Amino acid sequence: MASLSRRDFLKLGGLSLGSLAFTPSMGNLFNFDDSNLVRVATNSVSVYSKPTDQSLIVSTWFRDELVHVYGEVVVDEPKHNPVWYRVWGGFMHRARLQRVKTLFNETIPPFEEGSRRLVEVTVPYTQAYRYSKAFNWRPNLRLYFGSVHWIENVEAGPFGEPWYRVYDDLTGFPYHVNPLHVRPIPLEEQTPISPDISFDNKRIEVNLTTQVLIAFEYDKQVFKTTIASGLATPRKPKELSTKTPIGDFNIQEKMPAKHMGDGNLFADTDDYELPGVPWTCFFTSAGHAFHGTYWHENFGTPMSHGCVNMRTEDAKWLFRWALPPHQPGRTFNRGYGTPVRIYY
């Protein structure tokens, strides 16, 4: 696919925005903010008559369906995550739901070939498309709210209007995303936090018993959050353990956007395929990392394949704070970074 010239961009962009102007449902396109929605982030989630899983199941919602939330109820159980959402017909526990919004964005003009920009998804999910000479345009991965991706340029998309070409660090194959659905992340949101503090005066501690992460500058606590570490589920012989390793480590590599999984661009929604895992800080050569999480809201208990799951906003803070310092525009940053101690 050829990149758009500025003239082509203005022509296609004018046609696209012109058509939106005559679409009644798009009247407040760039101001719409639906902040009371959750996305079902697993195969299915049940609605109960009361905020307890011991009550009657009244309905079931399935993966990627969107549910309106009318309020929150805090109960006694489970202690690590006692929040239930009041929805139509009953209550849903928030563990496998993702809070989402629908925020549309303006398309940025084409930029220099060979450079990249970070974007984050600002709608519940968006369908990416891949172009090939054999199959023309074909839908592939879904990209979810809060996930972060590299875009390489603006090109004519599957329906003729300007779309962003996405760089995928795992597959090496580009695909395209609707620019209305992703927000370019400003450089000021990527700048390092307290970069003047030396390597030996920052450290990260993770208590796997309490599922708590604390960041220290000198011996002063500057950040604390609840995490979800690796499951202790027994694995088959020769399979990697899903436990988060204990011991002393260092941040080895940082990637603001990481595709985790097998790299299958046409994966089923049930496959382990997580494109755009945000704000990733690797601390072992085996791939264990701190990173943002868009597929559950169940912090305070083990949930992962070995990584340390964090709320995306918390992972972003840690990414900016930990050494080596992030250099905006680079896909990764390597170096002997901030010390990490993980223990029970």
Summary of the structure (lengths in Angstrom):
residues: 344
radius of gyration: 21.2
end to end distance: 51.5
largest distance: 61.6
contacts: 1064
relative contact order: 0.15
helix: 13%
strand: 40%
